[in-house]
Amino acid sequence: MSKILGPIISEKSMSEASKGRFTFRVLRSATKAEIKKEVEKRFKVNVVKTFTVNIKGRSLRAGVRREEVSLAPFKKAIVVLKKDQKITLFDIGGKE
């Protein structure tokens, strides 16, 4: 089973991607070593360092009736690649 759930695409993560740091949403049980191994296998790159952050669930009000909705907690992994390597999943057209 894959430990990586998907990329996190935001303004901050895209600016970090230009510096060689790529952000992914991962299983909460995933370890740094498992994340490194999975990224290297899936994208054929060399991971230098892995950072992980546990994001706690929060509640917010949404909808017409402003009902309270809970967002689930998740884990975020930031991987640093070897210089001059990149993951094409984070490429955006027109910018380099």
Beta strands, then each sheet from edge to edge (+ up, - down):
strand 1: 4-7
strand 2: 21-26
strand 3: 47-55
strand 4: 59-62
strand 5: 67-70
strand 6: 74-81
sheet 1: 1+ 2- 6+ 3-
sheet 2: 4+ 5-
end
